Amino acid sequence: MLSIAKRRGLALLAVTALILSGVARASENRSEITALLSGLYQRYAWVAMFSVEPPAGKVPLARASRKELAEVFAPDLALAIWNDSQCAKKRGEICVLDFDVLFDSQDPTARDLVIEPGKQAAEAQVCFKDAADARRCLTFNGVTINGEIRIADIRYSGGQSLRQMLRLPAMRAAR
């Protein structure tokens, strides 16, 4: 039989291990969301570089394939972006999204782009300077889907979020 002191010591060790595993997971989520965003902006930053014609084989995120959207966004958000794109294509006019979601602009320009971990686990901020030299920051919230981090929402400087615009329910972020 263990003494009270040993039991307390083991309990303290167990609690410490739980806290450290939670901190490690939060840190892992932070690095996963920043890595996801880094790759995303590397693929689509050309739209903000005054490029009239896309590079060979490239399309703006708004016209990305359903598969590519699913690799980046939570399933319902990816589907809503895809549906909006298909609606615009079918109608020949804007349906809901009338701006580039990665730059919060109809005519995106960006320089000095920085991706920083957010205050919460699975949150990151993307900040850049626009054509008017104003600093813009977008907050990305991630969610873990089948062990992979995906973008659950983007909150813009005006306070509105991508999920709100697409009339999707709020989604809990990854922990």
N, C-alpha and C positions, 0 to 999 in steps of 0.2 A: 504494500500500500504506500502511495506517495504522500509525503508530508505536505502540509498546507503551503509552505514556502515554495516547494517544487511545483505544485499544481499552479500556484500563482505565476511562477516563472514561465511555465509552459503556456499558460493562457496569454501572458504578455507576449511571448514569442509568436503565438498564433495570430494575435491581433496585429502585431508588427508586420508579419508576413502578409496578411490581408491588405494592410495599408500600402505596403510597398508594391504589391502586385497591382493594386488599383492605380498607384502613381505610375508604374511602368506601363500599364495599358493606356492611360491617358496620354503619356508621352509618346507611345507608339502610334496612337490615333492622330496626335498632332503631326508627327513626321509623315504619316501616311497621307493625310489630307494635303499637306504642303507638297509632297512628291506628286500626288495626283494633279494638283493645280499647276505645278511646274511643267509637267508634260502637256497639259491642256493648253497653257499659254504658249508653249513652244510650238505646238501644232497650229494654233490659230492667231498668233500675234501678227501675222502678215496683214490681216485686215486693218490693223491700226498703223501700218507703216506707209500710208498713202499709196497703197498698191491699187491701181485701177483694175488691173487684170490679175486674177489669182495665179500663183505659181502653178506649173503643170501638175495636174492630178489633185489639186487642192480645191476644197469648197468651204464656204463659211460654215461655222458651227450650226447656224440656222438651217442649213441644207445637208447636214451630216446624215449618214445612214442611220437607220434605226438601231442597228447593231453597235455602231460607234457611240451613239447617245447612251445606250444601255451600259456601256463600259465605263461611263463617266457619272451618270446621274442615277438617282434612286429610280426604281422601275416606273412608278406612277409619274414622276417628273419627266423622265425620258419619253414616255408615251405622250404626255401632254405637249412637250416641245415638238415631237414628231407630228402629232395631230395638227398643231398650229401651222407647222411648215407645209403639210399636205393641204390644209385649208387654204392657205395663201396661194399655193401653186394652182389649186383647182379654181379658185375665184379670180386669180390674177390681181389680188389686192391684199392688204394687210388684214389679218384676222384679229389677233390679240397682240402679239409681240411686234412692236414697230421699232425695235432697237436691237443692237448687239448685246446679248445678255452678259458677255464677259467684260464689256467696256461701258455699259450703261449709257450708250450713245447711238444715235442713228448714223453718224459719220465718225466712227471711232478714230481717235489718235491717242497715242500713249508714248511716254518716255519715262525713264527712271522707274520702271516697273519693279516692285518689290513684293515678295510673298512672305508674310510673317505669320508665325503661329498665333492663334487667337487666345482669348482669355479662358475659354472652355476647351475641354477635350474635343477633338474632331472639329475644331473651328480654326479658320485661318482668314487673314485679311490680305487682300490684294490692293496695293496702293500704287498710283501712278500719277503723272502730271498730264493733263489734257492740252489741247491746242491753245487754250487761254492761259496756260501755265497754272491752272488751279489743281490742287491736289485732290484726287478722288480716291475713295476707299470703298471696296465692296467686301462684305463679310460672307464667307462661305461656311455653311454648316454641313458636316458630313454625317453619314449614317453607315453602319456596318451591315452589309447584305451578304449573306453566305461567306462571311469571313473577309470580305473585301470592302474597302471604304468607297463610298459613292457620295456625290453631292446631293444633299437632301433639299437644300434651299440656298438662295443667294439673297442677301439683304442689301438694298441699295441705300445711298446716302439720304434720300428723301424719306426713308423709313419703310417704304413698300418692299415686299419680297416677291421673288419670282413665283413662288407657290400661290401667293395671294392673287397675283395678276392672272394666273392660269386657273384660278378658282379651285385649288386643291386644298385639302385639309392640312393643318400644321402637322409636321412630322417630328417625332422626338429625335434628337441628335444622338450620335454614338457616345458612349461613356468610356 
